[in-house]
């Protein structure tokens, strides 16, 4: 009791309770003793057991610590914080519409989870919104063009332009950004819509 595991095993071998080549049973238990310290045996001290009989050591286990909440923090700062807390940190990039580029989206295990010191924690870092291609809505009625753009994840803005062609009334005459351009999801697209009579 109070010894490190290797010392306790040697002592058990010395009194014939454990064969030198046999493995000693180990039960990790919560304790205020330093991790790895023998805090008891099973059977307990003073118990009569056959020579060579099984003995299990009760070892103080490493106390668990809480994963800090680093969501929203700059990646370098968050990684340093996790490492200082005693975790092995790996980083994975991930697109996010809501978290700015270079900041932490979440961790795995998640914030406030209780894990052993030295455990691996994966940190997901935002690369910003996903880039999407602007669809071509020129020539479409405003309602249809708006539905197409909003369905693709864009915000829609409108400006009117007078036209002498009655067929262009309420139709999209131009768009900005133009069709085919790659822009972040959630960006705005301005539609120029014909108005007849001008």
C-alpha positions in Angstrom: 0.0 0.0 0.0 1.4 3.4 -1.0 3.9 1.7 -3.3 4.3 1.9 -7.0 3.0 -1.1 -9.0 6.4 -2.6 -9.7 7.5 -2.5 -6.1 4.2 -4.1 -4.9 4.6 -7.0 -7.5 8.2 -7.7 -6.4 7.0 -7.8 -2.7 4.2 -10.3 -3.6 6.7 -12.5 -5.5 9.0 -12.4 -2.5 6.4 -13.8 -0.1 5.3 -16.5 -2.6 1.9 -15.0 -3.3 2.6 -14.4 -6.9 4.7 -16.4 -9.4 7.4 -14.3 -11.0 6.1 -15.0 -14.5 2.5 -14.6 -13.7 0.6 -11.4 -14.2 -0.9 -9.5 -11.3 -4.5 -8.4 -11.5 -5.0 -4.7 -11.5 -8.1 -2.7 -10.6 -7.9 1.1 -11.2 -9.8 3.0 -8.6 -10.5 6.7 -7.8 -8.1 8.0 -5.2 -6.5 11.1 -3.9 -3.1 9.3 -4.1 -0.7 10.0 -7.1 -1.6 8.0 -10.2 0.0 4.5 -10.3 0.2 4.2 -6.5 -1.1 1.0 -4.9 -3.9 1.9 -2.6 -5.0 -1.6 -1.6 -5.1 -5.3 -2.5 -7.8 -7.9 -3.1 -7.7 -9.9 -0.9 -6.9 -7.2 1.6 -3.8 -7.0 3.7 -3.5 -9.8 6.4 -5.9 -12.1 4.5 -5.0 -15.8 4.3 -4.6 -16.9 0.7 -3.0 -20.1 -0.9 0.6 -19.8 -2.0 0.7 -18.6 -5.6 -3.0 -17.6 -5.3 -4.3 -14.7 -7.2 -3.9 -11.2 -5.9 -5.3 -8.0 -7.5 -3.7 -4.7 -6.9 -5.9 -1.6 -6.5 -4.1 1.2 -8.3 -4.9 4.9 -8.1 -6.0 5.9 -11.6 -5.3 9.1 -13.5 -8.0 11.7 -12.5 -10.2 12.8 -15.4 -10.1 16.4 -16.5 -12.6 18.6 -18.4 -12.2 19.5 -22.0 -12.3 23.3 -22.2 -14.8 25.1 -24.4 -12.7 26.6 -27.2 -15.5 27.1 -29.8 -15.2 30.4 -31.6 -11.6 31.0 -30.6 -8.7 31.6 -33.0 -7.2 28.2 -33.9 -3.7 28.9 -32.6 -4.9 30.2 -29.2 -7.3 27.2 -28.8 -4.7 24.7 -29.7 -2.3 26.2 -27.1 -5.0 26.2 -24.4 -5.8 22.5 -25.1 -2.2 21.5 -25.0 -1.6 23.4 -21.8 -4.5 21.5 -20.3 -2.7 18.2 -21.1 -4.4 17.0 -24.3 -2.9 15.7 -27.5 -4.4 18.0 -30.2 -5.1 17.2 -33.9 -6.6 19.7 -36.3 -9.2 19.1 -39.1 -10.5 21.8 -41.5 -14.2 22.1 -42.1 -16.4 24.5 -44.0 -18.8 26.6 -42.0 -21.5 29.1 -42.9 -21.6 30.5 -39.3 -18.1 30.4 -37.9 -15.4 32.7 -39.4 -12.4 31.2 -41.2 -9.6 30.3 -38.8 -11.8 29.9 -35.8 -12.8 26.7 -33.9 -16.2 25.2 -34.8 -16.1 22.4 -32.2 -14.0 19.7 -30.6 -14.3 15.9 -30.3 -14.7 15.0 -27.4 -16.9 18.0 -27.0 -16.6 20.9 -24.5 -16.9 20.0 -20.8 -16.5 16.2 -21.5 -14.5 14.5 -18.8 -11.5 12.6 -20.2 -8.1 11.4 -19.0 -5.1 13.7 -19.1 -3.1 13.1 -22.3 -6.2 12.0 -24.3 -6.5 12.9 -27.9 -8.8 15.9 -28.8 -9.7 16.7 -32.4 -10.2 20.4 -33.1 -12.4 21.3 -36.1 -11.3 24.7 -37.6 -13.5 26.7 -40.0 -12.3 27.4 -43.6 -15.3 29.8 -43.9 -18.4 29.3 -46.0 -18.6 26.8 -48.8 -18.0 28.3 -52.3 -20.9 27.7 -54.7 -21.5 28.5 -58.3 -23.9 31.3 -59.2 -26.7 30.0 -61.4 -27.8 31.8 -64.6 -31.2 33.4 -64.0 -31.1 36.1 -66.8 -34.3 36.0 -68.8 -36.3 34.4 -66.0 -39.3 36.0 -64.3 -38.3 37.6 -61.0 -40.2 35.2 -58.8 -38.6 32.1 -60.5 -35.1 33.7 -60.4 -35.5 34.6 -56.7 -36.6 31.0 -55.9 -33.6 29.5 -57.8 -31.1 31.8 -56.1 -32.5 31.4 -52.6 -32.6 27.6 -53.1 -28.9 27.7 -53.9 -28.2 29.6 -50.7 -27.9 33.2 -52.0 -29.5 36.4 -50.8 -31.4 38.3 -53.5 -31.4 42.0 -54.1 -33.2 43.8 -56.9 -33.0 47.0 -58.9 -35.4 48.0 -61.7 -34.5 49.2 -65.1 -36.9 50.8 -67.6 -37.5 48.8 -70.8 -39.3 49.5 -74.1 -40.0 45.8 -74.6 -43.2 44.7 -72.9 -41.9 41.1 -72.8 -39.1 42.1 -70.5 -41.4 43.5 -67.9 -40.7 41.7 -64.6 -37.9 39.6 -66.1 -34.2 39.5 -65.1 -32.2 41.6 -67.6 -28.8 41.2 -65.8 -27.3 39.7 -62.6 -24.3 40.5 -60.5 -22.2 38.4 -59.8 -22.5 36.8 -63.2 -23.5 33.2 -63.8 -20.8 30.6 -63.2 -18.8 32.6 -60.7 -17.7 30.8 -57.5 -18.7 32.9 -54.4 -19.2 32.0 -50.7 -22.6 30.5 -49.9 -24.9 33.2 -48.4 -23.5 36.0 -50.6 -25.9 38.5 -52.2 -26.8 38.5 -55.9 -28.3 41.7 -57.4 -30.9 41.2 -60.1 -31.7 44.0 -62.7 -35.4 43.6 -63.5 -37.1 45.1 -66.5 -40.0 47.6 -65.9 -42.4 48.4 -68.7 -43.5 51.0 -69.4 -40.1 52.6 -68.4 
